[in-house]
Amino acid sequence: MILFIACIIILTYIYVGYPCLLFILTRIQRRDIRSGSYEPHVSILIAAHNEERYIKDTLENKLSLDYPHDKIQIIVISDGSHDKTDEIVRSFDNRNVILIRQEPRAGKTAALNLAVPRATGEILIFSDANSIYESDALRKLLRNFKDPRVGYVTGKMIYTNPDGTTVGNGCSAYMKYENLLRSLETRVGSIVGVDGGIDAVRRELYRPMKPDQLPDLILPFDVIEQGYRVVYEPEAHLREDTLKRSEDEFRMRTRVSLRALWALWDMRKLLNPVSYGLFSLQLLSHKVLRYLSIVFIGILYAINLVLINKSFYFKTFFFLQSIVFGMALTGHWLEKIGRPSSILYVPYYFFLVNIAAGKALLKFLKGDKLITWKPRKG
């Protein structure tokens, strides 16, 4: 009975209580950013593996940004590409675009480590090979560095879903929830997670990472460890298409979750509240407990099944849980037959993300690590 109640409390806290706690804290100890106009030299780093489909548009996009062209350096790290990626990048040689070849293929993290020594900018910008920035995104990102306490800034990922797929709708809803948390976290100090496709860090704060580490978590964690803030800029927009197939989304979420779990393990010292105060609570709430959600969901359902004949309350709660599970399965089935639901995508995507995290947790416990993967399919 105690474990049953504990699981309900923990799950409620993860998804509702934590945002409410952040909202309360913004009223108690709000930390504003002293932003302003800021135009340093920047280096835009793009790791690419077989990205001939996207790399030209991405480079054209970066070269057309509303920012002094003489203050932009673009470095593309071709990570063992064997298509036309290198050829396309070389066609931009006379436009301050540098190509670095990483051979053999070693993954995004190793690619960034390889490129940073060649970077001349005061601020490093991280872009994916298919990331399209809005014209003012760079200026919006950089204005936060006017505040000397800010060491890392992430922008807003806007997923577009022109085909109206169930998984696409779920991904868009998920990112809206994540961005709400980032807005609240920024107001109280630092955010816990970043997007990876529209991020910026002071060059002097960059520390080389191990190839198996997830830069979207390890690098921001390093910045926090060095005493700087990691903040969210909601007006710096990046647009990407969502994945269309649940299988692709599931693989992507599993991969990200696995690397995130290893990042949390590598940086577990940040969970010490004596040294890191409020951020340790944020990390526990937003990441550790979130990745363990599927464990609490499974325990809750199993205990409820055991207690189902104890009272009407347990029967009702079990029935409600079963309805939610059924809605998720129905959403999956409707997607499979090409009739995506505009209602069931929330429970469907909720379980897709959590089951992917559960699979990643099993891989983590087995000691599995991931360094390279196939490019994201838009």
Backbone torsions as a table, in degrees:
resi	resn	phi	psi	omega
1	MET	NA	-43.7	179.3
2	ILE	-63.3	-42.8	179.9
3	LEU	-65.5	-37.3	177.7
4	PHE	-59.1	-49.6	179.9
5	ILE	-66.0	-38.9	-179.7
6	ALA	-61.9	-41.4	179.5
7	CYS	-64.1	-40.7	177.8
8	ILE	-62.7	-44.1	-179.1
9	ILE	-64.0	-44.1	-178.1
10	ILE	-64.8	-46.2	-179.3
11	LEU	-65.2	-38.8	177.7
12	THR	-65.0	-39.9	179.3
13	TYR	-64.9	-43.7	-176.4
14	ILE	-57.0	-47.3	-170.7
15	TYR	-99.6	-20.7	-178.7
16	VAL	-123.4	-47.4	-176.3
17	GLY	-63.4	-42.4	-179.2
18	TYR	-63.2	-47.8	175.1
19	PRO	-58.2	-39.3	179.0
20	CYS	-65.3	-40.2	177.8
21	LEU	-61.7	-43.8	178.3
22	LEU	-60.5	-43.2	180.0
23	PHE	-60.1	-42.4	178.5
24	ILE	-64.2	-42.2	-179.1
25	LEU	-65.0	-31.5	177.9
26	THR	-64.7	-23.3	178.1
27	ARG	-86.0	-13.3	-176.1
28	ILE	-103.4	-45.7	-174.9
29	GLN	-139.6	57.2	-179.6
30	ARG	-66.9	134.5	179.4
31	ARG	-118.4	99.8	-179.3
32	ASP	-76.8	157.9	177.4
33	ILE	-99.8	129.8	179.1
34	ARG	-85.7	74.6	-175.9
35	SER	-85.6	163.9	178.9
36	GLY	-179.4	176.2	-179.7
37	SER	-59.3	132.2	-176.0
38	TYR	-153.0	121.7	-175.1
39	GLU	-128.8	68.1	177.6
40	PRO	-81.7	169.4	169.2
41	HIS	-70.8	138.3	-178.2
42	VAL	-127.9	152.6	173.3
43	SER	-119.8	122.0	178.7
44	ILE	-97.5	119.3	-176.2
45	LEU	-105.5	128.2	-178.1
46	ILE	-129.7	112.0	174.1
47	ALA	-87.4	133.1	-174.4
48	ALA	-139.9	134.4	172.4
49	HIS	-130.2	110.5	-179.9
50	ASN	52.9	58.4	-176.5
51	GLU	-111.8	34.4	-178.3
52	GLU	-59.6	-23.8	-178.6
53	ARG	-71.9	-30.7	-171.4
54	TYR	-116.6	-24.9	-164.3
55	ILE	-63.2	-35.5	179.7
56	LYS	-63.2	-48.7	180.0
57	ASP	-62.3	-36.7	179.7
58	THR	-66.2	-43.1	179.3
59	LEU	-67.7	-42.5	176.9
60	GLU	-59.7	-39.7	178.7
61	ASN	-61.8	-45.9	-178.2
62	LYS	-68.1	-34.4	-179.9
63	LEU	-76.3	-14.2	-179.5
64	SER	-102.0	6.1	-179.1
65	LEU	-64.7	150.3	177.9
66	ASP	-75.5	79.4	-178.5
67	TYR	-162.1	145.9	-179.1
68	PRO	-54.3	121.6	-175.7
69	HIS	-64.2	-29.1	-179.4
70	ASP	-76.0	-2.4	178.2
71	LYS	-110.9	11.6	-179.7
72	ILE	-117.7	124.9	170.5
73	GLN	-114.1	132.9	179.3
74	ILE	-116.9	126.9	178.7
75	ILE	-120.8	121.1	175.4
76	VAL	-105.7	124.7	176.9
77	ILE	-103.2	107.8	179.6
78	SER	-83.1	109.6	-172.9
79	ASP	-90.1	80.3	178.8
80	GLY	64.5	29.2	-178.7
81	SER	-65.3	140.8	177.2
82	HIS	-127.4	20.8	173.1
83	ASP	-108.5	-145.8	-177.3
84	LYS	-94.8	14.6	-178.1
85	THR	-56.2	-50.5	-177.1
86	ASP	-61.8	-43.4	-179.6
87	GLU	-60.4	-43.2	179.9
88	ILE	-65.2	-43.5	-179.2
89	VAL	-64.2	-40.4	-180.0
90	ARG	-63.1	-25.3	178.5
91	SER	-68.8	-10.5	177.8
92	PHE	-102.3	12.8	-174.6
93	ASP	-53.7	-38.1	-176.0
94	ASN	-84.8	12.4	-178.5
95	ARG	-123.1	33.1	177.0
96	ASN	61.6	36.9	175.2
97	VAL	-112.5	125.3	-177.2
98	ILE	-108.1	135.0	176.2
99	LEU	-106.1	127.9	172.8
100	ILE	-117.7	131.1	-179.4
101	ARG	-98.3	123.2	175.3
102	GLN	-106.6	114.5	-175.9
103	GLU	-141.7	128.7	0.2
104	PRO	-73.5	172.9	-179.6
105	ARG	-60.0	132.8	-175.6
106	ALA	-135.2	2.1	176.3
107	GLY	97.1	167.5	-175.3
108	LYS	-64.0	-42.1	-176.0
109	THR	-64.0	-45.3	177.2
110	ALA	-63.3	-35.6	178.9
111	ALA	-62.8	-42.7	178.6
112	LEU	-65.1	-42.5	177.6
113	ASN	-59.0	-37.3	-179.8
114	LEU	-69.3	-34.5	-173.8
115	ALA	-84.0	-33.5	-172.6
116	VAL	-55.9	-41.6	177.4
117	PRO	-60.0	-24.0	178.3
118	ARG	-87.8	-10.0	-176.4
119	ALA	-77.6	135.1	-179.3
120	THR	-106.3	-7.5	-176.4
121	GLY	-76.1	152.7	174.3
122	GLU	-72.9	-28.1	179.1
123	ILE	-120.9	133.9	176.0
124	LEU	-97.8	129.6	177.9
125	ILE	-109.7	131.8	-179.7
126	PHE	-107.9	122.9	179.7
127	SER	-128.0	145.2	170.8
128	ASP	-81.3	165.4	-176.6
129	ALA	-69.9	-15.4	179.2
130	ASN	-117.9	19.4	-176.8
131	SER	-86.8	123.1	178.9
132	ILE	-110.2	114.5	-179.0
133	TYR	-88.1	147.6	167.5
134	GLU	-70.5	155.2	-168.2
135	SER	-58.3	-31.6	-177.5
136	ASP	-99.1	8.8	-174.3
137	ALA	-60.6	-40.8	-177.7
138	LEU	-64.5	-45.0	178.2
139	ARG	-61.7	-39.7	-179.5
140	LYS	-65.7	-39.7	176.4
141	LEU	-63.0	-48.7	-170.5
142	LEU	-70.8	-26.2	-177.2
143	ARG	-60.9	-23.8	179.1
144	ASN	-70.3	-25.3	-179.6
145	PHE	-75.2	-4.9	172.0
146	LYS	-61.9	-28.3	175.7
147	ASP	-83.1	116.2	-175.9
148	PRO	-65.9	-12.4	179.4
149	ARG	-82.9	-13.9	-177.9
150	VAL	-89.1	126.6	179.7
151	GLY	-112.8	-20.0	-175.1
152	TYR	-148.5	137.6	-179.3
153	VAL	-132.9	135.9	173.5
154	THR	-119.6	147.3	-179.8
155	GLY	-95.9	-163.4	-175.4
156	LYS	-107.9	118.8	175.4
157	MET	-82.7	122.5	176.5
158	ILE	-112.3	110.2	179.2
159	TYR	-85.8	130.4	176.8
160	THR	-103.0	142.8	-176.1
161	ASN	-134.6	68.7	-175.7
162	PRO	-62.3	-24.5	-177.8
163	ASP	-87.1	-7.9	178.1
164	GLY	64.9	31.6	-179.8
165	THR	-70.9	155.5	179.0
166	THR	-61.6	-46.8	-178.3
167	VAL	-66.6	-33.5	177.6
168	GLY	-66.7	-44.0	176.8
169	ASN	-62.4	-40.3	179.3
170	GLY	-64.6	-42.0	179.0
171	CYS	-62.6	-42.8	179.3
172	SER	-62.3	-43.3	179.0
173	ALA	-65.2	-40.2	179.2
174	TYR	-61.1	-43.6	-179.2
175	MET	-68.2	-32.3	176.3
176	LYS	-63.4	-41.2	177.4
177	TYR	-64.8	-45.0	179.2
178	GLU	-61.7	-42.2	-179.2
179	ASN	-67.2	-32.2	174.1
180	LEU	-62.3	-45.3	178.3
181	LEU	-61.6	-41.4	-179.2
182	ARG	-65.3	-37.5	177.2
183	SER	-62.3	-44.1	-179.7
184	LEU	-68.6	-41.9	-179.7
185	GLU	-63.9	-38.0	178.8
186	THR	-61.5	-37.0	-177.9
187	ARG	-68.9	-23.1	-179.7
188	VAL	-103.4	-8.6	179.1
189	GLY	161.9	-96.0	-177.4
190	SER	-128.2	153.9	176.3
191	ILE	-87.9	162.8	-175.6
192	VAL	-95.4	-34.9	-177.8
193	GLY	-132.3	153.6	179.8
194	VAL	-125.9	172.9	-176.4
195	ASP	-85.7	-35.9	179.5
196	GLY	92.6	-20.7	-178.7
197	GLY	-101.4	-12.2	178.9
198	ILE	-148.1	78.1	-174.5
199	ASP	-134.5	157.4	-179.1
200	ALA	-145.9	143.9	179.5
201	VAL	-142.7	147.4	173.2
202	ARG	-64.0	132.9	-174.1
203	ARG	-58.3	-37.9	-176.4
204	GLU	-69.0	-12.2	-179.8
205	LEU	-95.4	-6.7	-178.7
206	TYR	-73.0	126.7	175.1
207	ARG	-116.5	131.7	177.8
208	PRO	-55.2	142.0	-177.6
209	MET	-114.1	159.4	174.5
210	LYS	-70.4	144.9	-175.9
211	PRO	-55.8	-28.9	-178.0
212	ASP	-86.2	-3.2	-177.3
213	GLN	-84.3	149.8	-179.5
214	LEU	-87.6	110.3	-176.7
215	PRO	-62.2	-28.6	-178.9
216	ASP	-65.7	-16.6	176.4
217	LEU	-115.7	-46.6	-174.9
218	ILE	-61.4	-45.3	-177.6
219	LEU	-64.8	-47.6	174.7
220	PRO	-59.6	-38.7	178.1
221	PHE	-62.1	-40.9	177.3
222	ASP	-60.7	-40.6	-179.8
223	VAL	-64.0	-42.2	178.0
224	ILE	-64.9	-41.0	178.9
225	GLU	-61.4	-30.4	179.2
226	GLN	-83.1	1.5	173.5
227	GLY	94.6	14.1	-179.7
228	TYR	-108.5	164.0	179.4
229	ARG	-91.1	149.2	171.9
230	VAL	-116.3	119.1	-170.9
231	VAL	-127.6	164.7	-177.8
232	TYR	-109.4	131.1	177.4
233	GLU	-112.5	99.2	-174.1
234	PRO	-69.6	-12.4	-178.3
235	GLU	-97.3	-1.4	174.9
236	ALA	-95.6	103.1	-168.9
237	HIS	-101.3	137.6	172.3
238	LEU	-124.2	133.2	179.7
239	ARG	-114.7	132.2	175.0
240	GLU	-141.4	148.2	174.0
241	ASP	-72.6	143.3	173.9
242	THR	-72.2	162.9	170.5
243	LEU	-71.3	150.0	-174.3
244	LYS	-100.7	-24.3	-176.3
245	ARG	-110.3	136.9	-178.7
246	SER	-62.3	-32.3	179.6
247	GLU	-62.7	-42.2	178.5
248	ASP	-67.0	-42.6	179.5
249	GLU	-64.0	-41.7	-179.5
250	PHE	-62.8	-44.3	178.6
251	ARG	-62.9	-42.6	-179.9
252	MET	-63.4	-45.1	-179.4
253	ARG	-65.8	-36.2	176.7
254	THR	-64.6	-45.4	-179.9
255	ARG	-61.0	-48.7	-178.7
256	VAL	-62.8	-41.7	-179.4
257	SER	-64.2	-42.3	-179.8
258	LEU	-62.0	-46.8	-179.5
259	ARG	-68.5	-31.9	177.0
260	ALA	-67.4	-39.7	178.6
261	LEU	-62.5	-40.2	176.7
262	TRP	-68.2	-35.5	176.7
263	ALA	-63.9	-42.4	178.2
264	LEU	-63.5	-38.4	178.5
265	TRP	-67.1	-44.9	-179.2
266	ASP	-63.0	-33.3	-176.4
267	MET	-110.7	30.4	-175.5
268	ARG	-61.8	-18.7	177.8
269	LYS	-62.4	-22.3	179.0
270	LEU	-70.0	-10.9	177.8
271	LEU	-83.1	0.8	178.8
272	ASN	-81.7	108.1	-177.2
273	PRO	-67.3	-22.5	178.8
274	VAL	-66.3	-39.9	-178.0
275	SER	-89.6	-33.5	-171.4
276	TYR	-121.7	5.0	169.9
277	GLY	51.8	-127.3	-175.7
278	LEU	-60.0	-35.8	-177.5
279	PHE	-61.1	-33.9	178.6
280	SER	-62.9	-37.2	176.6
281	LEU	-68.3	-41.1	177.7
282	GLN	-61.0	-44.3	-178.7
283	LEU	-63.7	-42.6	177.2
284	LEU	-62.2	-44.2	-174.4
285	SER	-74.4	-46.9	-171.4
286	HIS	-82.3	-30.8	-175.2
287	LYS	-114.2	-60.5	-173.4
288	VAL	-60.3	-55.1	-179.4
289	LEU	-65.6	-34.9	179.7
290	ARG	-62.2	-43.9	-179.8
291	TYR	-70.7	-17.5	177.9
292	LEU	-96.0	2.5	-176.0
293	SER	-53.8	-43.1	-176.7
294	ILE	-61.8	-29.7	177.4
295	VAL	-66.2	-47.3	-179.8
296	PHE	-66.9	-36.2	177.7
297	ILE	-63.1	-44.7	-180.0
298	GLY	-65.3	-43.8	179.3
299	ILE	-63.0	-43.0	-179.0
300	LEU	-60.7	-44.6	-178.5
301	TYR	-66.9	-40.9	-179.2
302	ALA	-65.5	-44.5	179.6
303	ILE	-65.4	-40.8	179.4
304	ASN	-59.9	-38.2	178.8
305	LEU	-64.7	-39.8	179.1
306	VAL	-66.2	-36.8	-175.0
307	LEU	-94.2	6.8	-169.2
308	ILE	-58.7	-30.7	-177.7
309	ASN	-93.7	5.7	-178.5
310	LYS	-75.4	-34.9	-178.4
311	SER	-164.4	167.3	176.6
312	PHE	-62.9	-33.6	180.0
313	TYR	-58.8	-46.6	-177.8
314	PHE	-67.9	-36.3	177.3
315	LYS	-64.4	-43.3	179.9
316	THR	-64.5	-44.2	-178.6
317	PHE	-65.2	-39.9	178.2
318	PHE	-64.5	-40.0	178.3
319	PHE	-62.4	-43.2	-179.7
320	LEU	-66.0	-41.7	177.2
321	GLN	-61.2	-42.9	-178.3
322	SER	-63.9	-36.0	177.2
323	ILE	-62.5	-44.3	179.8
324	VAL	-63.1	-44.6	177.2
325	PHE	-59.9	-42.4	179.6
326	GLY	-63.6	-38.2	177.5
327	MET	-63.0	-40.3	178.9
328	ALA	-64.3	-44.8	179.4
329	LEU	-64.8	-38.6	178.3
330	THR	-65.3	-41.3	177.1
331	GLY	-59.8	-40.4	178.0
332	HIS	-65.3	-44.0	-179.2
333	TRP	-64.4	-43.9	179.6
334	LEU	-62.6	-36.3	176.4
335	GLU	-64.5	-40.4	-177.8
336	LYS	-62.5	-35.0	-177.7
337	ILE	-93.4	7.8	175.7
338	GLY	79.8	24.3	178.4
339	ARG	-128.0	69.0	-176.0
340	PRO	-60.6	142.4	-178.4
341	SER	-94.8	137.9	177.3
342	SER	-84.5	-0.1	-178.5
343	ILE	-115.2	-40.6	-171.4
344	LEU	-84.9	-1.5	-176.4
345	TYR	-66.8	-26.7	-178.7
346	VAL	-68.6	-55.6	177.8
347	PRO	-64.1	-35.0	179.4
348	TYR	-61.8	-50.1	-177.4
349	TYR	-69.8	-34.5	177.4
350	PHE	-56.2	-46.4	-179.2
351	PHE	-75.7	-32.1	176.1
352	LEU	-59.4	-47.5	-179.6
353	VAL	-63.6	-43.5	-175.9
354	ASN	-73.4	-35.7	176.7
355	ILE	-68.2	-37.8	175.5
356	ALA	-61.2	-41.8	177.8
357	ALA	-64.3	-37.1	177.5
358	GLY	-64.4	-42.4	176.9
359	LYS	-63.8	-40.9	178.2
360	ALA	-63.3	-38.3	179.4
361	LEU	-62.6	-41.8	177.8
362	LEU	-62.9	-42.4	177.5
363	LYS	-63.0	-40.3	178.9
364	PHE	-61.9	-45.6	-179.5
365	LEU	-65.0	-27.2	176.4
366	LYS	-81.0	-11.9	-179.7
367	GLY	91.1	10.8	179.9
368	ASP	-69.6	141.8	175.9
369	LYS	-131.7	157.6	-177.0
370	LEU	-132.8	129.8	-179.1
371	ILE	-114.0	-46.1	-179.9
372	THR	-118.8	160.4	178.5
373	TRP	-160.2	168.8	178.0
374	LYS	-73.3	147.5	178.1
375	PRO	-57.2	149.9	179.4
376	ARG	-64.6	136.8	179.1
377	LYS	-95.1	120.4	-179.7
378	GLY	-89.4	NA	NA
